[in-house]
Amino acid sequence: MAAVASRERLSPGAAPQVDTGKYVRYTPEQVEALERVYSECPKPSSLRRQQLIRDCPILSNIEPKQIKVWFQNRRCREKQRKEASRLQTVNRKLSAMNKLLMEENDRLQKQVSRLVYDNGYMKNQLHSPSVATTDTSCESVVTSSQHYQQQNPAVPPPPQRDANNPAGLLAIAEETLAEFMSKATGTAVNWVQMVGMKPGPDSVGIIAVSHNCSGIAARACGLVSLEPTKVAEILKDRPSWYRDCRHVDIVHVIPTGNGGTIELIYMQTYALTTLAGPRDFWMLRYTSGLDDGSLVICERSLTRSTGGPCGPNAPTFIRAEVLPSGYLIRPCDGGGSMIYIVDHVDLNAKSVPEVLRPLYESPKILAQKMTAAALRHIRQIAHESSGEIPYGAGRQPAVLRTFSQRLSRGFNDAVSGFPDDGWSPLLSSDGPEDIIITVNSSPNKLVGSHVSPSPFFSAIGGGIMCAKASMLLQNVPPALLVQFLREHRSEWADPGVDAYPAASLRANPYAVPGLRAGGFMGNQVILPLARTLEHEESLEVIRLEGHGFSHGEVLMSRDMFLLQLCSGVDESAPGACAQLVFAPIDESFADDAPLLPSGFRVIPLDDKMDMPSATRTLDLASALEVGSGAGSRAPSDASGACTTRSVLTIAFQFSFENHLRESVAAMARQYVRGVMASVQRVAMVIAPSRLGSHIQLKHPHPPGSPEALALATWIGRSYRVHIGTEIRWSDTEGADNPLMPFWKHSDAILCCSLKSPFMLKFANSAGFDILETTMVNIQDMPLEAVLNDEGRKSLFTELPKIMQQGWAYLPSGVCQSSMGRQASYEQAVAWKVVGDDGAPQGLALMLANWTFI
């Protein structure tokens, strides 16, 4: 490396002369040899490093102390370089964020000026003697805004044009660009920032929604560490990040004289529920560069008012409109991009029943499902490109992301049931039916077009059957419901029916689903695979342990595996859709594994004051039959409390053979009815009015079982008995209940068995955070897998002392979560947990001042 001799002083840690403080001079050959050894073995305790030093003759005349201190200095210099690089990156982010905030401040000042002008104009209109009547309708407000725009022209008037030729399309494109820029950086829309979305160098960005505008709109701006061209490429690939997008077809591409392109695009989206139709869009997309080096992608629908060619017409879709929207991508100094995203649409809400209209009139839902999703996806790609994400199950992040997309797309296909995909309704029914049964006999349905058809599917001559339904829920937070369904599968699932889709992946499937002679599914074990950067989505494998009653069933029983996608479990995100989608897989878990997704989707509706309070959970189909008049609604609670509503969509898919078609249909209909009844019972139990207002949604709420209360009592009392002091609880609220201060303690407290491999059995909220696991999965985690080598060595060394004395302090160390992330802690204390009868009940471990590395 270095071509000159290096000098290092004693005080900073360089190699000293024996009994002197003089400089030590290394020859260039010695420096090169030391660098080579360090690059091969950076760990100081490596036996390989010692062997390399002994095998290098040129290092034989240097004392071991000098070599050790040289390596220490080398490691410090490397840490300093990494820290300097990190600080430079943070400084660039902060500078870019400061510029972004200054632009936002200027925009808000313009918005205030506009509102002041509108207010003054309205006052003059109201008090003008020439006005005979006072008009406070929307037209007068629009008139004031139009008058403001006449005085402050932000958008030029549309020129006379023939929209059926390239020149006319270019005029539409330029007009769209100007209107989009006025929304992205101007005051054309009154933006209101969403609650909980705070800017920062590591945040998702600034998210805002429209207020009192035509249609619904959402706006996002943030920083990403990708170049503008790469960002534009990702954003144009809408199906990769917009989960509701079914298909995008670029019908025509027209290059423009300024180096840009005009594209005519037809896009289809999935239906949100089984009781509302899907949407499609016919629009123009314009890509161009600006004088300041920014890249702009803007789009709008082509309608009769705008002109332009007519697009495709699909009878099963409802035509919606994209108002001027798009993406502004500005390069940042030192790399990266600053992105402005505007989504402005009119989803034709009048075409759906009144009870469902909030789904199509809420800008918060649009912001979460589309605007923020685009920004999060770009940040996820940037984070994966940095190489900082650990691989799950030995697969690259892009492969795991493909699994998530396939699960989501397969579930959307089942909910929408498009005829051009091969879906058709099953006509056999036993009267008025709230369960919709559809059938698909396409050979590529099970595996998708990118994989060859399944051999089993080709042999049986059958198809796929989907049973689906929708429900209206009240007073049930979507995140809490999905979290409960994920962690308590046994409360709603039928093991026999679960086993049938999994058996279809094997050589000898069961003949009739749900009619297995014996056996049952045991505990479920959640094996995490990947999480997105903002933790809004997680991919995991569920292992359902198989058991049998008889000796033959024990020999034949096999564990079941499900690939599961869970999203939207953060209740602090307004308008977020919570979803739990799963599909059976076999043990091989191949990249092209066939997937048959089923699951739940819960979308929140706007808060209402006049919804019935006597029934917590209603059938949406029954609600639609009552009528849309206000007179059919029951009065609200006497307390006047605001109720929350959400729409739950359930869809389950089953494979079938032709001769068992009717049997499978009857089983599917009965099974989905049972799941709906179970969800209704769950909704009654977990409604906040029943649980109280103290519920914690960010992490699993403290269990209310007597075992948990007893264990928390034993842990606190044993600490006091062995160490002689009380645990300094961080929150004294609920001190009469030992479980609450234990649960809210800021340090991670873990409890495990006293025998190897020291299986974990309980933890507080901070303990679940550091482990990144749940109550269901913690009992399958050994403490030995959580602690690193030094931590295990320290614990095993002090274990005899703990058993004899009752407690011991452990040094600082590093542990690993179930997701593979490392966390450091400053100090640990371990003590023996003793029950009421004095018998040992386990080992408690408190990790103080922990943080993820």
N, C-alpha and C positions, 0 to 999 in steps of 0.2 A: 504493500500500500504506500507508505511514506518512503520518499527517496532520500530523506535526511534523517539524522539521528534525532530521537525524541527525548525531551527532558521533562521530568516530572518531579514535583516537590513532595516532601514528606507529609505536610499538613493536609493537602487535599486528598491524600490516599495513594499517591504514586509510590513506586517501589523504592524503599530507602536503602542506603548503605548500612551495613551492620554497625550499630552504636554511633551513627552519625546522622546529621540532618542535611548533608550535602546533596547536590543534584546527582541523579543516576543517569548515565548516558547509555543509550541502546544503539546498536548498529542498525542500519536499514534492514539487514537480513534478519536480525532478531525481531524487529518490529513486524516484518512481514510474516515471520513464523508465528508470532503471538496472535496476529490478526487471523491467520489461517486456522489456528486452534480455536479461537473464539467463534469464528463463523461456523465451524463444524459442531462445536459443543458450547452453546451459550450458557447452559446451566452450571452454576459453580460446583455443585456436588456430584457432577458426572464422573463416573469412573473412566469413561471414554476419554475425557479431557486429560486426566492424569496420565493415561496410557500414551496419548499423543505427545505430551510434554516429555515423557521419558524416552520416547522413540525419536525425538528431535535433538541431534547432537549439538546444534548451535545454541540450544537453551540450557545445556548442561552446566555452564559456568554461572548461571543466575540462580540466586538463592530462592527457595520456594516462597518465602515471605514476599520477596520482590515481585515474583510472578503473580502471587495472589493479589497484591495491592494493585498491580498493573491491570489485572482483569476487573477489579473493583472500579478503577478509574474509567476503564473502557465502558463498563456498563453504565456508569453515571453519565458519561458523555453521550451515550446512545439515548438514555432517558431524557437528557436535556434537549437533544435534537428533536425527539418525538414531541416533547412538551412545547418546544418553540414552534414546531410545525402546527401542533394543535391550537396554540394560542393565535397564530397567524390566521388559521382557518376560522376560528371563532371571531376574530377581529374583522375579517372580511364579511362574515355573516352579519355581525352587528352593524357594520357600516352600511351594508345593503339594506338591512332592516330599518336602519335610521332613515335612509333615503325613502324607503317605502312608506314609513310613518309620516315623513314630511309631506309626501305627495297626498297621503290620505288626509292630513290636516288641511292642506290647501283645498282639497275637494270638499271637505266638510265646511270650510269657510264659504265656499261658493254655494253650497247647499243652504247654509244659513242665510246668505244674502238673498237667495231665491225665495226662501220661505218668508223672509221679511218683506220682500217686494210683493209677493202674492197676498200677504196679509194686508199690506197697505192698499193694494189694488181692490181687494174685496171690501175694505172699509169704505173706500171712495164709492164703490158701486152701491153699497147698502145705504149710504147717506146722501147719494146724489138726488137732487129734487127732480131730475128728468126721468127717473125710474119710478113708474107708477106702482109696481109691485116688487116685493122682495123675493128674489130667486136664489135659493140656497141649494139648488140641485147640482148634480154632477156637471151639467153643461156649463154652468157659470165658472166652476173651478177649472174646467178644461179651457174655457175662454181666457181665463187669467193666465193659465200656463202658456196658451198659444200667444197671448199678447206679450208675455215675457220672452218667448222665443223670437217674436218679431223684433223686440228691442235688442235681444242678445242672440243672434242667429248662430246656433251650434251646428245645425244640419242644413245644408243647402236644399232648396226646393227641388223636387224631382224634375229632371228635364223631360221634354217631349221625346219619346223613344218608341222604337219598334222592338219589343222584347223577344221577338222570335228570331233575331239574328245576333251574332256575336257582339256587335256594337251595343245593342240594346241590353244584352245580358251584362256587359261590362258596366253600363250605366247603373243597372240594379246593384251590381257588386260594389261599385264605388259608394252608392247611397247607403248600402248595408254597412260598409266599413265605417262611414261617418257616424251612423247611428250607433253602431257598436262602441266606437271610441267614446261617444258621449255618455254611454252607460258605464263603461269600464273605468274611465278617468274623469268623467264629468258629472253633471247633476240631472241627467235625463230621467233617472229613477230615484225615488226617495228610498235610500238603503238604510236598514236598521240592523245593527250588528247582533248576531245570535248570542244568547246567553251561554257562557262557558267557553266561548272561542276567544282566547286571549293571545295576542301576538307574542313572538319570542323567537330566538335563533333556532330553537329545536321544536317549535310548535308546528301544527299542520298549516297554519296561516290565519288570515282574517276572513271570517265567513259572515256574510250579511245577506239578508232577505229583503224583498220588496215590501213596500207598504203603500196601499191604495194606488195600484197601477193596473193597467189592462193585462189580464193573464196573471201568471205567477213568475217570479224571477228570483234568482239567487246569484250571488257574486262572491268570488274567492280571490285572494291574492296571497302569494307566498314565495318563498325562495327554495330552489332545488339546486343540487350540485350536478346538473347535467347541462350540456350545451343546447342552445335554442333549437338547432336542427333535430337533435335527438328527442327533445321534448315535443316538437311538432309531430314527429313520426309516431310517438306514443299516443298523443291526443287524437290523431286521425284514425288510429286503430280502435274505434269506439267499442267493439264487442269485447276487447281484452280487459276493459276496466268498468264498463257500464253493464252490470249484470242483467238489467232488464232489456238489453238490446238483443233482438233475435237475429237480425239480418241487416247488412248494409250493402247496397248494390250501387256502384258508381256507373251510372248509365252513360255519361258522356263527359269528356275532358276537353277543355278549350284553353290553349295557351293564350296569354295576353301579351301585349307589346311591352309592358313594363317588367317582364320577367316573372309574372305571377301565373296562376292557373285558376280557371273557373271549372267547377265540377257540378254536374247535376246528379243528385243522390236521392235514392229511394231507400228509406229505413223503416223497419218494422220493429215494434217492441212487444214484449209479452204482456199478458193481462196480469194485474196485481192480485185479483181474486177470481174465484170461479163464477162470480155474479156480475162481472163487468167485462166488456169487450176489450181486446187489445187495440193499440194505436199504431198508425203508420204516418209517415211524413214524406212529403215531396219537397225538396229544398235545393237551394243553390249554395255551394261552398266556395269561398274566394280566399285564396292564399296569396299573400303579397308581402314584400319587404318595405319598411319605412326608411326615411332618410337617416334616422339615428341608429340604424343597424337592427332595429327590432323586427320581429317576424309576427305577422298578423294572420290569423285564420278566422274568418267570420262567415256566418251562414244565416239564411232565412228561408222561410217557405215561399214557394211560388204559388200565388193565388190569382184569382181574377183581378183583384185590385193592383197587384204588383205587375201582372202580365207574365209572359214567358210560356214555354211549352207545357202541355198537360202531362202529368206523370201517370204511372200505373195505378190501377184501381182494383183493390182486393175487397170483395164483398164481406169477408169476415172481419175486416178491420174498420175502425172508426178514424176518420182523417182528423189529425190534430195539426196545430200550426206552430212553427218555430218563428218567433219574432226575432229581430236582429240580435244575434248572440255571437259568441266566439271566444277566441283566446288571443291575448297580447303577450308576447314572449320577448322580454328585453334581456340582452346579455349583461352580466355583471362584471365589474373589474376583478381580475384574478380568477375568472372561471365561474361557471354556474349561470343560472337564469332567474329572472324575476318574472312571475307569471300572474296575469290577470285573467280570470275566467268569469264569463257571464253566460248564464243560461236563462232564457226568457221564452216561455212557451204558453200556449193556450191549449189545454188538453181536452177541450170540449166536455166540460163537466156536466152540462145539461143532458147528456146522453145516458147518464147512469142514474140509478135511484137516489133519492135525496139523502138517504142515510149513508151512502157511500161517497157523496160529493166531496167531503173534506179530503179524501185521498187525492183528488185531482185539483183541489183549490188551495192546498197548503204549500207555501213556498219553503217551509222547513223540511217537508218530505223531499221536495225537489233538491234542496241543498244537500241533504244527507245522501240520497241515492244517486245523484248525478254530479253536482258541482264539487262537493268535498271528496267524493269518491275518485274523481279525476286527479285532484291534487294529491290525495293519499297514495294513489297508484304510482304516480311519478316519483314521489319521495321513497316509496318502497323499492322501485327499480333502481334509484340512485343508491339506496342503502345496500341493496344486493350487489351492485357493481363495485362497491368499496371492499367487498370480501369480508365484512364484519359479521355476517349472519352465519351461525353454525348450521351445518347440514343436518336434516332430520332423516332418520332411517337410511343414511348413506346416500341421499338424493340431493341434487342441487335445488336451490330455491325455485328456479323456473319450473322444474318438474312438479314440485309440490303445488305451485301456483296453478299449473295446468289441471291437477286433480281438483282443486277448489273450483275452478271454472267449469269443469265437467259436471261436478255435483250440482252446482247452482243451475247450470243450463238444463240438465236432465230434470230437475225439479220444476223449473219453469215450463219445460215442454209438457210435463204431466199436468200441470195446473191449467195451461192454456188449451192443450189438446187440439192442435191445428189439423184440419182435414188433409192439407197437402203433405203433412208428415205421416199420414196413414191412420190417424185417429178417427174413430167413428163411435157414436153412442150405442150402448147396448139397449135394445128396445125392450127386453123382458124386464118387467117391473111388477111389483105387487101393490100398485096404487100410487097415491101422491108420495113422491120420493124426495127426501132431503139429501140423499147420497147420489152423486152422479157417477155412473159407471161408464167408462169408455174403453175401447179395445183397439189395439194396434197389432196388426199381423205383419208389419214390415220386417224383413229379416235383419235389417241394420239398426233396428230400434234399440236393442239391448246394448250394443257396443259402440254405436256411432259410426259415421262414415269413414273414419280414419283407421278402423280396425276391421279385419275380415270377420264375417259372421261366425257366431259361436257354433261349434260342432253339435252341441246339445240342441241348440235352437233349430238347426237344419234338420236334425233327425226326428224331432217330435212333431213337426208340423203344427206348431201352436202360435203363440203370440204373447203380448204383454197386456195386462188388464190394470186399469187405474181406477181406484175408488177415491173420490174427493168430495169435500164439503167445506162450507164456510160458516163461521159463527161470529156473533157480536158479543164481545166481552165488556164488562163494566167494572171499574175500580180494580183492575188488575194491570200492574205495570208490565209491558211486554218483556222487558229484560228479565224481570223476576220470574215470570212464567216460563220462559225458555230456559233459564238457569235451573229451575226446578225440574223440568222435563229432562234436561240433560243429566242431572245428578241422580234422579230417582226414576230410572227407566222401569223398574219393576212396578211402579204405581200405575202405569198405563199400558205397558207392552205385554203381549201374550207370547211366551217363549215358543210355543208350538208354531205359531204363525211366523215368528221371527226366523225359525229354523228353515222354513220352506224356501224363501228366496236364496238363503245361503246354500241349501241343498241343490238348487238348480245349477250351481256352479260346479258341482261334483259329478262324478260318473253315474251315480245311482240316486237320483232325486226321489223324494217322497212322492207317492202317487197322488194323495189328496192333502192339501195343506191343512194344518191345524188338527190332524187326526193321528198324530204319532202315538203309538201304543203306550209308551211310558217315558220316564226321564223328565228332567227339568233343567232350566238354566240357572246357574248359581250367580255369584257376585259378578259385577261388571268392573273392569279395570280400564281406566283411561290412560292411553299412552300418547302423550303429546308429540306432534310432528313439527308443526311450524305455527308461528304467530306473525301477524302483520306488525308493522312498526308502531302503529298507534294502539295495538292490542284490540282493535275492533273486530277482528276475525281470527279464528284459530282452527287449525286442521289437526285431527287426532284419529287414532285407531282405538276402537272399543273392543276389548276382548270379553266375551261373555262365556264364563266357565260352564262347560257342559257336565252334567252328572246323570247317573242312571240309578234305577231302583234295584233291578235284578243284576245278577252276575254278568249276563250277556250284554245288558245295556251299559254296564260299567266299562266292559271291554270295547264296546262300539262307540261310546260317547266321545264327542270331539268338541273342542272349544269353537265358538263362532267368533268371527271378526267382522267389524263394521268400520268403514271409513266414514268419518263424521266431520261436518263443517258446522261450526257454531259462530254466529255473528250477532252484533247488536246487543250485547249483554251489559253495556254501559248505559245506565239509565240517565246519566247526566247529559247525554247527547240528545237535544230536542229533535223530534221528528225521525229518530232512528228506527229502522225496521229490524226487529229481532227474528232470527231464523235458525232453525235446527234441521239440517238435512243429513241423511245417512244412507249408505248403500252397503250391502254385504260384499265382502271380498274373501278370497281364499288366502291360505298361508303364504303363497308366493308373493303376493302384492306386486305384480308386474306393472310396469309403466303403462302398458296397454290393457290393463285389467278391465273386464266389462263391468259397467256400473249401472245399477237400477235404483236411482235415488227415490227416497220417500222422506217425508218430514212435515215440519210445521213452519208457518210464517205468520208473524204477528206485526201488524202495522198500526200505529196509534192514530186515532182520530182527534179532532179538536175537542177541547173540553166543552161540556154542555151542562147547563144548569137544570134542564127540564127533563132529564131522562129518568125512567122508573128506577126506584131504589129498592123495591121489594124483592126483585129478582136480580141476582148478581150476574148471571150469565144467561143470555138469550140466544135462541136460534135465529140467525139472520134471515133465513128464508121466511120464517113465521112473522118476523117484524115487517118484512116487505108486504106480506099479504094483508096486514092490518090496514094499511093506507098511509099516505104521507101527510094527512092533515094533523094539525096541532091538537085537535080535540081528542085524538086517540091516545095521547100521551098521558101517563099518570103524573101526578104532581111530584115535585121534588121533595127531598127530605126536609123535615121541619127545621133542621139546623141550617139549611141553605148551603150546605157544603157542595163544592163543585165536584162532579163525577167525571172520571176519565173513561174514554171508550177506545176500543181497538177492535180490529177485524182479524180473526184467526182463520187461516186457510190450512186445511189438512189434505194431504195427498199421499196415498200409498200405492205402490206398484207391485204387481205379482206376475210371474210368468205362468203360463198354463198350456196344457195340451188340449187339442181340439175336442177330444171326447170328454174332457173334464171341465169344459168351459162354463156350464151352468153351475156346477158345484163350486168352482173357484169364485164365480160371481156372488153366489149366496154367502160364501165364507167372507169375501172382501167386504160386502155390504154389512154383514153382522160385525165384523171386526172394527170397521171405521165407526159404526154406531157405538161400540163399546169404548173406543178411544175418545170419542166426543163426550160420552158420559163421564169418563175418568177426568178429562180436562175440566168439565164443569165442576166436579167435586174439588179438584185442585184449586180452581179459581175461587171457589167459596172459601177455601181454607187460607189462601195466601193473600186475599184482598187486604190492603192496608188498614181498612176499618176494623178488621179482625185482629191483625197483628199489632197495631199501634203505629204511631208516627215515628218511632225510633228505628225503624228497620234500616239496615245498612245494605245498599245495593251494590256498592263497589266491590265488596268481598262477600264470601258466604256469611250469612248471618249466624250468630252463635246458636248452636243447637240447644233445644230445650229439653233434651232427654235427661232423666235422672242420672244416667251414667256420666254424662258430660259435666253436670253440676257437681257430682261427687268427686270426679277427677280434678276439676278446678279447685275444689276445697282442699283436697289432699295435697295438691302441688303447693298452694300458698301456705298451708299449715306446716308441711314438711320443711319448707324453706325457713320458716320462723324457728322451728325446733332445732334444726341442724346448725344454722348460721347464727341464730340469736337475734336477728333483726327482721322486720317486715319488708316485703318487697315494696319498693317505692312505686306505687301505682301512678301511672301518668294521668289517670282520670278517676276521680273519687265518686263520680256519679254512679248510683246503683251499688254503693258499698255494702248494702244489706244483702245483695246477691253476689256471691264470690265469683260467679261466672263473668259478669260484665267488666269489672276492672281487669280481670285476667285477659279477657278477649281484647280490650282496648289498649293494652300495654304496648308502648312503642317498640320495645325490644322483642325479638323473636323468641318465643318459648316453645320448645318441642318436648314431647313426652314419648318415650319408647320403652320397649320391654327390656328386662335385665339380662336376657340371654342373647347370645350371638345368633343371627346377624343384627340384633337390636332393631326390630321392626317398629317403625313409628306408628302411633295409634291416636295421637291427638296433638293439637297445636292451637295457638291463638291466631288472631287475624294477621299480625305481622309474620308469624310463622308460615301461614299459607302464602303470604306475599313472597317471602324469600325462597320458598320451595316451588312456587308457581304451580300449585296443585289444588285439589279440592278435597272435601271430606271423604268422598268416595274412594279416591285414589291414594290417599295418604297411608292407608293401612297396608299397602303393598310396597311401600318404600322403606328399605333398610337405612338406618342411620349411617352405616358404613359407606353407602353410595352417595351420601350427602357431603360428608367431610372429605377433605383431601388427605394425602398421605401424612402430612405433619399433624393434621387434626386428629386423625385416627390414632397415630402413634401417641400423641399427648393424652387422649382419652384412655387408651388401654394401659398406659403407664400409671395414670392416676386412679384407675378403676378399683384396685385393692384398697386404696385410701378412702375412696368414696364409700365402699361397702362397709369399711370399719368405722370411719369418722363420720360419714354421712354426707360429705360434700367436699369439693375441691375447686380451686380456680384453674382455668386453662388459659394458655396464652392466645394472643390474636392469631387469626388464621383466615383461610379461604374455604368456602363451601360451594356446592354446585346445586342448581335448581333442577327440577325435572325437565326443563327446557334446554339444559346444557349451559345456562348462563352462570357466571361466577359472581359471587358476592363476598366481600371482605367484612370482618367484624373485628372490633378493637379488643374485646375481651369476652371470655365465656366463663360461666359458672355452672357446674353440674352438681346435682344433689339427688339423693335417694328419696323416692316418693313412697310414703308409708300410709296404709289405709287406716280405717277406724280401729281395726283389730290389731294394729301393729305389724301386720305382715307387709313385706315389700310389694308394691304395686307397679313399679317401673322406675325409670331414670328420667329426670327432667334436665333440660339443657337450655340455658338462656344465653343468646348471642346478642351482645350489647353493641349499639351504634353501628349497625350493619348497613351496607350500601352496595348496590350492584357496581361491578367494575366495568 
